[in-house]
């Protein structure tokens, strides 16, 4: 195994290899950002062509009957009042 030194990088074309790697990564990032930029425009063009999304599960909500809890609340309030009355 060779010892690490700048001379080995220069002799083995390390700079050229790193420049090729940097250009590949830079080109890939530019391509991805360009695709992200164009995606809303592509979807607007495809919107009339693509079928509309349908929900497979229809949720039917049954309205809960309203309960008149006023008598229950009155009974609880009376019990609390009686409890405070006995403790004082």
N, C-alpha and C positions, 0 to 999 in steps of 0.2 A: 504494500500500500504506500502510495506517495505521501510525502509530508506536505501539509498545507502551506502554500505560499502564493503570493501574488504572481510570481513568475510562472507557476504552473497554470494559473488561470489564463495568462496571456499566451502561453505556448499551446495550450489545448483548446483555443478558441472559446474560452468561457464567456467573453464579452459578447461575441456573436450569438452564442446560445442564449444568453440572458436577454439580449435585444429581441430575438425571435420569440421567446417566451412572453416578454412584455407586450409585444405587438399582438400576439394571439389573445392575451387576456384583454387588452384594450379594445381590439376589434370585437371580441365577444360581448363586452360590456356595452359598446356602442350599439351593437345589433339588438341586444335585449332592451336597451332604453328606447330605441327606435320602434321596436315592436310594441312596447308599452304605450308609446305616444300614438301609434296608429290604431291600437285596439279599440277605442271608442268609435272611431270612424268606420272601422271594419264591421263592428257590431251594428251600427246604424244602417249600413248597407244591407246586412244580412237579416235585419229585423223583419222586413216583410216576407222573407223567404222561410225563415225558421218557424216552426209551429209554436203556438202560445203554450205556456206551461199550464198544465191542469193539475189540480190537487186530487190525489187519489183518495184521501181520507177526508170526507166531509164531516165537519164537527157540527152536530146539531145541539144547540144548547136549549135545554128546557128551563124556562123561567121558574125559579124557586118560589113557592107560594110565600107571600109575606105573612109572618106570624105577628100576632099582637102580643108583645111581651110586656105590655104595660102592667098587667096583673102580677106577673112574676117579679118585675122590678119593684112594684109597690110592696110585695111581700118581703123581699130582701131588705128594702129600706126600713120597713116596720121592724124586722128582726134586729137589724143593726141599731135602730133607735132604742128598742127595748133593752138590748145588751148594754148600751151606753147609759141608759137610765138606771139600770140595776148597779152598774159599777160606780156611779157617782153618788 
